[in-house]
Amino acid sequence: MTAMFVNLPVTDLERAKAFYSSVGFTINPLFTDHNAACVVVEEDHSYFMILVRDYFQTFTQLPLGDPAKNPSVSTAVFLDSREAVDATVANGLAAGGSEAQPASDYGFMYQRQLTDPDGNILEFGWMDPVAAEQGPEAFMAQQQA
């Protein structure tokens, strides 16, 4: 089975753990210490490893950028409904996140961008099941019928 781990640099591990917990993810204590925390996005499949910047730096000889000033990645997580997207982003905003731009509503897909307190960009979205399975054209045809 394939699993994905996305490593994110953070300046304050406790603040980052609280933020990621607030948007509905859980922390796996078996893989959490003073340098890093394993954030479970989807059990057995998708995880964030939030790493304090000094520890993150041990994985590369290149200088770390500041995601708040020069973002280089945006991680999208799709949820089961538009309401779940709105609730998740509201929880993240209450926990110190920010939303730099308005929601994007394409009819078949809805997305909101949430930036964590360290500047890492998350996109929470929902896609109509017909569009997800058959493509956006199938959704549009269903709307016209």
Backbone torsions as a table, in degrees:
resi	resn	phi	psi	omega
1	MET	NA	139.7	179.9
2	THR	-90.2	138.1	174.4
3	ALA	-129.1	147.7	179.6
4	MET	-116.5	131.2	174.8
5	PHE	-119.0	123.3	176.4
6	VAL	-107.3	119.0	-179.8
7	ASN	-88.5	128.8	-179.7
8	LEU	-126.3	130.1	176.9
9	PRO	-78.8	140.1	178.4
10	VAL	-136.0	155.7	179.4
11	THR	-95.7	-27.3	-177.4
12	ASP	-133.8	102.4	-173.6
13	LEU	-62.2	-42.0	-179.2
14	GLU	-65.2	-41.4	177.5
15	ARG	-63.5	-42.3	179.6
16	ALA	-65.0	-41.7	177.3
17	LYS	-60.8	-42.7	178.9
18	ALA	-64.1	-42.0	179.7
19	PHE	-62.0	-51.8	-176.9
20	TYR	-66.9	-31.3	173.4
21	SER	-67.2	-36.4	-177.1
22	SER	-66.0	-26.0	179.7
23	VAL	-92.4	12.3	171.5
24	GLY	100.7	2.1	177.4
25	PHE	-89.2	163.5	178.2
26	THR	-116.8	158.2	177.9
27	ILE	-102.0	127.7	176.5
28	ASN	-88.0	107.6	-176.2
29	PRO	-67.1	-19.2	179.3
30	LEU	-68.0	-23.8	-178.9
31	PHE	-123.0	39.8	-178.6
32	THR	-132.6	132.7	175.0
33	ASP	-146.5	-158.3	-177.8
34	HIS	-73.9	-13.3	-179.5
35	ASN	-100.4	-26.4	-170.9
36	ALA	-156.2	160.0	173.5
37	ALA	-139.1	140.5	177.0
38	CYS	-92.9	117.4	-179.9
39	VAL	-100.7	119.3	-178.9
40	VAL	-86.0	113.7	175.7
41	VAL	-86.9	-52.2	175.4
42	GLU	-141.2	114.2	-176.2
43	GLU	-48.0	133.0	178.4
44	ASP	70.5	5.9	-177.4
45	HIS	-136.5	-52.4	-170.0
46	SER	-132.6	133.4	-176.3
47	TYR	-143.8	152.4	163.8
48	PHE	-107.4	138.9	166.6
49	MET	-107.3	111.1	177.2
50	ILE	-92.7	120.8	-171.6
51	LEU	-121.7	132.1	174.4
52	VAL	-59.9	146.3	-171.2
53	ARG	-56.0	-41.2	180.0
54	ASP	-62.3	-39.7	178.5
55	TYR	-71.3	-43.4	176.9
56	PHE	-54.4	-40.4	-177.6
57	GLN	-60.7	-24.6	179.9
58	THR	-69.7	-11.1	-179.2
59	PHE	-92.3	-5.8	-177.9
60	THR	-150.6	150.4	173.7
61	GLN	-86.9	-13.4	-179.7
62	LEU	-79.2	150.1	177.7
63	PRO	-68.9	142.0	177.1
64	LEU	-77.7	137.6	174.7
65	GLY	-84.9	170.8	176.3
66	ASP	-102.8	108.5	-176.5
67	PRO	-62.2	-21.0	177.6
68	ALA	-72.2	-22.5	-178.2
69	LYS	-107.7	-35.4	-176.8
70	ASN	-137.0	75.2	-178.8
71	PRO	-63.9	141.7	178.8
72	SER	-124.3	-4.3	179.4
73	VAL	-152.8	149.7	172.6
74	SER	-133.2	124.9	-176.6
75	THR	-102.9	122.0	-178.2
76	ALA	-98.5	134.2	176.2
77	VAL	-125.4	121.3	-179.0
78	PHE	-98.4	137.5	-175.9
79	LEU	-112.8	177.6	-172.6
80	ASP	-80.0	-14.5	-178.3
81	SER	-158.4	161.5	174.5
82	ARG	-62.0	-38.8	179.8
83	GLU	-62.0	-38.3	177.6
84	ALA	-65.4	-37.8	177.0
85	VAL	-61.3	-50.5	-178.5
86	ASP	-61.4	-42.4	-179.7
87	ALA	-65.9	-41.8	-180.0
88	THR	-63.2	-45.3	179.9
89	VAL	-66.3	-40.3	177.7
90	ALA	-59.7	-42.6	178.1
91	ASN	-63.9	-40.6	178.6
92	GLY	-66.5	-38.3	177.1
93	LEU	-64.4	-40.9	179.2
94	ALA	-66.2	-24.0	-178.8
95	ALA	-95.7	13.8	174.6
96	GLY	105.3	2.3	176.5
97	GLY	-78.3	176.5	177.8
98	SER	-139.4	158.9	179.7
99	GLU	-125.4	107.0	-171.7
100	ALA	-80.3	-18.9	-178.5
101	GLN	-144.6	160.3	-178.5
102	PRO	-70.2	164.5	178.1
103	ALA	-58.6	150.6	174.1
104	SER	-108.0	121.3	-178.9
105	ASP	-120.6	109.6	-178.8
106	TYR	-102.1	10.9	-176.5
107	GLY	84.8	-64.8	178.8
108	PHE	-83.5	-14.3	-177.8
109	MET	-144.2	142.0	-178.7
110	TYR	-131.9	129.7	-179.0
111	GLN	-138.1	145.6	171.7
112	ARG	-132.8	141.9	-179.4
113	GLN	-100.4	132.4	178.8
114	LEU	-128.3	126.5	179.0
115	THR	-103.6	129.2	179.8
116	ASP	-72.7	170.7	-176.8
117	PRO	-60.7	-16.6	178.6
118	ASP	-96.3	-1.7	178.9
119	GLY	98.0	-0.7	177.0
120	ASN	-72.0	132.2	-174.5
121	ILE	-95.6	127.4	172.8
122	LEU	-115.6	142.4	173.1
123	GLU	-118.7	123.3	175.7
124	PHE	-103.1	133.0	-176.0
125	GLY	-143.2	168.7	174.3
126	TRP	-138.1	141.7	175.4
127	MET	-129.4	135.4	176.5
128	ASP	-54.2	134.4	-177.1
129	PRO	-57.0	-36.2	178.4
130	VAL	-64.6	-45.1	179.3
131	ALA	-65.3	-39.4	180.0
132	ALA	-63.6	-36.1	-176.9
133	GLU	-86.8	-39.3	-170.9
134	GLN	-117.6	-5.1	-179.6
135	GLY	101.4	160.2	-176.2
136	PRO	-61.8	-31.4	-179.9
137	GLU	-62.0	-38.0	178.5
138	ALA	-63.9	-39.0	176.9
139	PHE	-62.9	-45.6	-178.6
140	MET	-63.2	-40.6	178.0
141	ALA	-62.9	-37.7	178.9
142	GLN	-65.6	-36.6	-179.5
143	GLN	-70.3	-29.8	-177.7
144	GLN	-84.0	-16.4	-177.3
145	ALA	-74.7	NA	NA
